Amino acid sequence: MKTDLADLAHKVVLVDKYRVETCCVIGNYYSLRSDHAKAVLYFRRALKLNPQFLSAWTLMGHEYMEMKNTNAAIQSYRHAIEINNRDYRAWYGLGQTYEILKMYFYCLYYYKQAQQLKPNDSRMIIALGETYEKLEKTENALKCYYKACTVGDIEGQALIKLAKLYDKLKEFDNAAAAFTEYCLRENENKGRFNTDETEFYSAFQYLANYHLKNGQLDDAYTYAYKCMENEKTKEVGKALLKDIAARRKELERDVDNEAVPMDETVGNILPNEIEDVATSMDVTNSSAKF
């Protein structure tokens, strides 16, 4: 992508290096290279050419966020909203800025504005859910994560957040159901999301422990074996497989102890009882002669 953007930047400079769009393309190129100070320089040039150019204000806000300059980021996003109050990216950017500042009620307000403009964008809904969770409004957070799952989870994060919140609330059955669905979807969409595989294999680890605690050894074995595929969860997977094997041996011993042989039943009859049985047999036989 860097190469494509570099080629585009070179072409637009040849066409007209004093155009607003040219400055923004070059700014994006430097942003992609993580040279945020230089990116800001080109976005400022764009705004000198046209102070009402909305994208330049929003993009400059993003760069200031990367530079941890929250005051400058807030000013940039506010300028963007003054130009167009329906720019959801600027509202979302303000939400992120206030989240960094840990001013969660402000953050919640700005995320709500962004979500109203993009009601079916799961990123906005998840951002709301995370803020509700930080404000300890867990019911609202659960609703947000669930809605993000239903509208189409763009970044593949809603289910894992839903599962973790259920686990935090000690609703283990719901957590396991969410983790299971997450694993199924993640397996289907492998390669679609550039997510850290640690989350994926941590979900397998959770499910292996859950099924082991509930005595569902076959399911526990399946998920524990999956843990062996990743270096970070490999040792945990080995330990879980050992625990499962030990539990199976215990169950086998219990089954063996419960099974009572026929010889033992006969041996438990007392001598007096044997004599009584023998006497009754004699009486029966003698009566048969008459």
N, C-alpha and C positions, 0 to 999 in steps of 0.2 A: 504493500500500500504506500509506503514511503516513496518508492521509486515512481509510482504512478503520479503521486502528488507533486513530486519534484519535477517530473516531465510537464505536468500541467502548469506549474508555477513558471517554468522556463518559457513555455509557449505564450502565456498571458502577458509576461513582461515584454516579449517581442512585439505583441500586438499593441499594448498601451500600458506602460508601467505607472501611469498617473490615474488610472481608473480605481474606483473604490473596490470593485470586485477583485482586481489584481492584488491590492494590498491585503484583502481578506484571505485570498488563496495562499499568499506567501506567509501570512500570519498562521494559518492552519498548518502549513508545512513545518514551521518552526515549533508549533505546539506538539505536533506528532513526534518531533525529535526531542521533546521535553526541554526545549530552550524557551521557557515561558517569558523571560524578560524581552527577548527579541520578538516574540509573538505579540506581546503587548505594544511594542514599538510600532509594528505594522498596523495593528488595529487602531492605534491613535492616529496614524497617518490617514487611514481610511476615514476616520471621523473628522479630521481637518478638511478633507475634501467634501464630506457630506455629514454634518452633525446629526442628521435625522436617519442615518442608515442603521436600522434596528439590529441586524445580525451582528454588526461590529460591537455594539454595546454588550450584547449578550455573550458573545465569544470572549470579549475582554474580561467580563465578569468571571467566566470559567478559568481564564488564565490567572487572574488574581487569587482565585480559590486555590489553584495549584501552588501558588507562591505563599499561601497562608496569610495573605493580606486581606482580611475579612472586611475592613472598612471600605477599601477601594472596590471590592467585589460588590458590596451592598449598594454603593453609589452607582456602579455600572448597571446593575440589574434594575435599580429604580429608574434610571434614565430610559432603559428599554421599555419599562412599563408605562412611563409617561408618553412615549411615542405610540405604543400599542399595548393597551391593558389586557389584550387577549393573547399575549405571547406567553404560552404556558412554560416555556424554557426559563424565562426570567423569574416567574413565580417559583418554579421548582428550584432554581438556583438560590433564591432568597431563603427557601426552606432549608436547603443544605447548609447555607452559611450560618443560619441561626442554630442549626443542629450542632455544628462545630463549636459554636459559642455556648452550647448547652442551655439555650433559652427555648425550651421545648413548647411552650404555649404559643410563642411567636412562630416557631417552626411549624406547628400544627396548622396555624392559620394560613400560612403561605402554601403548604402542601395541599390544603383543602381547595385553595384557589386554582392550583395547577390541576388537581384531579377533576374539578368541575369543568375545566376546559378540555380535558382528555379523560372522559369518564371510563373508558374501556382500556386504558393503558395500565398494565399491571405494575409498572415501575412506580407510578404515582400512588397506587393503592397500597403497595408494599411499604413505601415511604411513610404513608399514614399509619399503617399497622405498627411499624417500628417505633414511631413517635408515641402512639397510644401505649405500647408496651413499656416505654421509658417512663410514661406518666402513670404506670400501673393500672391502666384501664384495659384489663385483659380481655373482657368480653368484646370490646370494640376492636381490639387487635385481632382476635380470632375471626371476627366477621370480615375484617379487611383481608386477612390472609386467605380465607375461604373464597372471598369474591375474586381475588387475584387468580386463584386456581381456576375458577369457572370462566373468567373472561379470556383466558389464554395467557399463561405465564411466559412472558417474553424472555426473561433471563433464567428461568428454571429455578427460582429461589423461594417461591411461595410455599410449596409443600414442605420443604425442609424447615422453614421458619414456623409453619403451623405445627409440625411434629415436635419441634423443640419446645414450643410454648405449651403444648399439651403435656409434655414430660415435666416441664417446670411446675405445672399445676397438679402433677401427680395423677393425671388421667392417662394411665399407661396403655390401656387398650386402644384409646383414640390415637395416642402417640404412635403405637405400633402400626395401626392401620394407615396413618399418614406416611410413616417411614416406608412401609411396604409399597404404597402407591408411588412414592418418590423414586424408589429403586426401579420399579417397573417402567416408569416414564423416562427415567435417566438412561436406562438400558436401551429403550427404543430410540431415544434422541442422542445416542452417543456420538460425539463429534459436533453436534449442533451448538451446544453451549460450551464456551471456553471456561469451564468451572474447574476448581481444584478437585481432584479425585478424592482427596481426603474426606470430604463430606460424604461422598458416595460410599466409601468403604466404612466410614464411621456409622453410617446407617445400617450396614450389614452387621456390624459389631453389636449395635443396639438390639437388632432383631434376634441375633443369636442368643444374647443374654435373656431377652424377654421370653423366648420360647423355651429356653433351658429352665428358667424359673417356673414356668407353667407346665413343665414335664412333657413338652412336645419335642421329643428328642430328634425326630427325623427332620423337622423344620429347623431346629437349632443346628443340627449337623450341616444342613445345606448352607445356611448363612455363615457359619463358622468357617466352612471350607472356602467360601467366597473371600473371606478376610485374608486368606493365604495368598491371594493374587497381588496384594499391595504390600510394599516393604514396611510401611508405617503401621499396618495392622497385622502383619504376618505373625509376630510373636504372640499377640493377643489371640489370634486364630488358633495357634498351636495349643495354647493353654485351654481355650474353650473346647477344643476337640478332645483333650485329655479328660476334662471334666465330664464331657458327654459320655466318653467311654467308661469312666468310673461309675457314672449314674446307671448306665446300662447293665453293668456287672451287678450292681446292688439290686436292680429290679429282677435280674435272673436268679439271684440268690433267694430273694423273697418268694419268687414263684416256686422254686425248688422246695423251700421250707413249708409252703402251704400244701404241697402235694403229699398226702399221707398214703403209704404203701398198704396193700391188703394184709400182708403178714403181720404188721404192727397191730391191725385191728383185731385179728384173731388172738394175738399175744396178750391183748389187754383184757381178755375174758378171765375172770377170777376162777380159781380151782373149784370153789363151791358151786359156781354157776355151771361149770363143766359137768359136775356130778349130777346136778339137777337135770341137765339136758340128757345125760346118759340114762337116768332113772325113767324119765318120761318116754324115752325111746324103747326101754324094756317093756314098760306097761303097754305101749302101743303094739309091740310085737306079740306079747302074750295074749292080748285081746284078739289079735288076728287069728290065733290058733283055734279059738272057740268059734 
